[in-house]
Amino acid sequence: MVNDMLYRLRALFRKDSMNEDLREELEFHIEREAAKHRASGVDAAEAMRRARLALGGAAQVEQRVRDQRGVNAVEGLIEDMRFALRQLRRSPGFTITAALTLALSIGATITMVRIVRSALLEPLPFPQQDRLVGVAFTQPQQSPNDNQAGNTASFLLQHAKSFQSASVYAEGTAGANLATGNQTSDGAVQVAIQAVDRNFFPTLGVQPMLGRNFSAEEDRRNGPKAIILSYGLWQRMFNGDTGIIDRVVHLNGESVAVVGVMPASMSFGSDDSRSLSAEADVWQPLALDTADPGYYGTNYNMLARLRDGVTVEQAQQEVASLDKPLYKEFPFLTQWLSVAKTIPEFKLWPLQQVLVSNIHSSIVALTAAVLAVLLVACLNLAGLNAARAASREREIALRSALGASRFEIVRLLVSESFLLAIAGTALGLGVASVMLPALLANAPMAIPRTGGVHFAAIFAATVLLVFVVTLLCGLLPSWLVLRRSTAANLHTRQTTGASAPHSRMSKALLVAQTAIAVLLLSAASLLLVVFLHLRATPSGVQPEHLAVAQVNLKGSSYASTLATTQFIQKVIDRLQQYPGVKQVAASNGFPLDRGLNITMPPTGNLQKSDLVELRLVTPGYFRAVGIPLLAGRDIAETDRADSAPVIVVSQAIAKKLWPGKSPVDEHVKAFFGKNSPPLTVIGVVADSHTHSLAEDPALLIYEPFTQQSDKSMATLNGWFRTSFAIRSAADTDLAAAVQKAIHDADPGIPVSRYTTMQTIIDNSLARPRFFSSLVTAFAGFALALTVIGLFGLLSYQVTQRTREIGVRVALGATRGQVLRFVLKRGLTLTLLGLALGSAASLLLPRLIHSMMSDIITGGGHVATGLLGTLPALAVACGAMLLAAVVASWLPARRASAIEPMEALRME
Amino acid sequence: MGDKRLELPQGTLDMLILKSLELEPMHGWAISERLQQISGNVIQVQQGSLYPALHRLERRGWIKANWAVSENNRRAKYYELTAKGRKQLASETADWQKLTGAVDQILRMA
């Protein structure tokens, strides 16, 4: 077997020397045979003749020996390749177009393969990661997640039997102020802190590299204060000092002990979207307790390691069986109705799926778009090939008459596509190496960099691509050629143009690619419409000359309303003296930023499920950020802790609770504290957006800082940053002034963020902008390809039918009729494609809608008014029709200019 | 040439080539001569089929070829039996004898 292969390889690569040897060998044979005859007395010439006769023609023997070498097929293939190469060289326009088309689409495909591989399929860097699951208490239709309320998580910890160990943690990080000096406030820096329970690291299977994990006491409310450092922070702040364990540092002004340092692997690549703790600098114990504010809200996450021998399905069945006892214990959970009137239930997924679900649909959508483009490119080439195959019918017929087998003819036809596919893929690899970094650099979501280059996967994908592309572009048209009786074609003269099946084939291909292009176009215009709509959506604030500074007021020093308001007042006073500053105000929770949402006790028209956003503000806040006051009055200095409690509501609430009348002087129940007096509405302000421009304006309630109880103040400070809105006369950089004002007010509080309102708005648009521009680029590419395809097909047909058109003109057809006739052909095909594509896009709105909500808000609820399927489709069809007219116009013009005499003389 | 010559049965040529190479390496012409002589000119080896057969055997690794200087001082391609070829010859010979023995038997009995 091995010998056989080696021999064949030699026969391939050392063909010439082998043939030389064979010739010499046969010459020697004839020489000896002739000598034998001469010895028996025959003259030299006759002896030679007899010798040659005996051997039976050296050339035939050579051929028979070569047949024995078993490389005929390959040699023929190489021969075909050479021929194909000559053919491709002869039409450089076609070749370059095809190669570039393929290069771009294959490059994009390879890029997506790499991203999918590294972002969606890469195993998590934990031991036996496939045994890890994320466990959620969630609405049945939700994508994989691990959200839990405190009580549901505790219920699972008590009752679930499928888990070897389970951990409750908080998925996000919060800002905290960490100081390392002996003074509580010296050199405080802003760090990102994540709360995890003591089972978090053991469940994941990660050991601290220094020190230890949290103890049971530390993970209890009011237990000893401890933190664990991330490897990155340990290097940055402590220069990798191994004596750090048991050192006391100050977190938000409180003394805490450093008990451990986690290895670098815990934050597997800080740009990895799947990381549980990518941004965490510091971990602190979660200390889950019923006394926690937010214990009954979905503010926690849960992951678990399955017991040995328990499958994900079995575990899923077990947690699902706990739903009923859970509702029994907490009847109010059955009131958590979603819009679809479903109640949440226990569900679990492999942890890996949970961690990629935030980018999953975006990546899947992009991949689909890329594959659609690739398909359009292939159909395009197939169409061009089908047209070219038509012109080669006589050549094919001749070859088969000379004894070429069907297989050989297919090989000949496919070899061109194969060469193109190889060239396109080679170029595509180059394109991908440029595309991937560019895409990663511009992506608004964290796509993990390829950990290792998955060479095998990329290679397999590449080979598969070459194969599929060759098949689609080459085999399809050539199969068609073969279906025709080949002998008949020898006698036909190419006068009537392409034969019926060819043009049928070309047309079908064109219709198919038009349909796909329309689908892409409508997806693109849907996204574009959404994006433009979002960009035009007023945020509700005036972003010009508006700077935002944020701080974390955490820890015991800011557990009271007085401390908080004093700090805020100091900062405001200092900033207001700064030249150029017009207004300064503070708020807990900023527009397009996180803030407290609560389900209000139902009053009036509020449903149990209506989420109300609560914001604490200082007097003058609405003026500072530019939210117009519509009725009543603003919160004033006179609204103090000892005066009547007041609120300002947004228009959306006013409409909901007091439709058709002024809400001023109406009362609502207090949110915190059973016995608090009711709150009086003193004013109504215009709507603004809280989380994203894609969502409907929130139901907003504003309260003065001064009227908060200490308890709710401490809670709010623990959850959200305090923001200062600074409006200046011109765009001046106030960073230094802000830094100084905050430092003067409290040296232990670092500035956690300084930015402008415009930046916040732009960032909220980053995802839709990225996706709409990307998909628009794809759609544009597909459109261009379709135009090229249509133009090519029509031009070809006009050339083929020159004589027929000439005859028509000679028989009295007007120029206009000819023009219309060709245009009609192009437009008919386009319309067919349009109809198919539109039908397909109409089947997809739900899919696209769910995709959109993911892309735009990262999973939030998109306001329904945003998605205009029909306008988007109209835009797509319009673009396609315009393109079709352009593509058909030139060939039609050429056809109408045909001179009958010229046309007839062509024969 | 009045005597009748027999065509070789299909597939026996390979075996006969291997057999004639059993003693010493030979070049193609010598093999064809040898086959004719030994069979007393009964067997007609098509010289045209000899060379494809030789190359086929070489591809299978049963014989290997070397260029050497021949008895008449010309470069000639000498074939010699490989170890694999020897095994092949043994098994083919055994099969052949079984077959011919059986055919013989039938001819005699019938």
Interface residues (C-beta under 8 A of the other chain):
Chain A: N3 D4 Y7 R8 D21 L22 E24 E25 L26 F28 H29 E31 R32 E33 A35 K36 A54 L55 G56 G57 Q60 V61 R64 V65 D67 Q68 R69 G70
Chain B: H27 G28 W29 E33 Q46 Q47 G48 S49 Y51 P52 H55 R56 E58 R59 R60 G61 W67 S70 N72 R74 R75 A76 K77
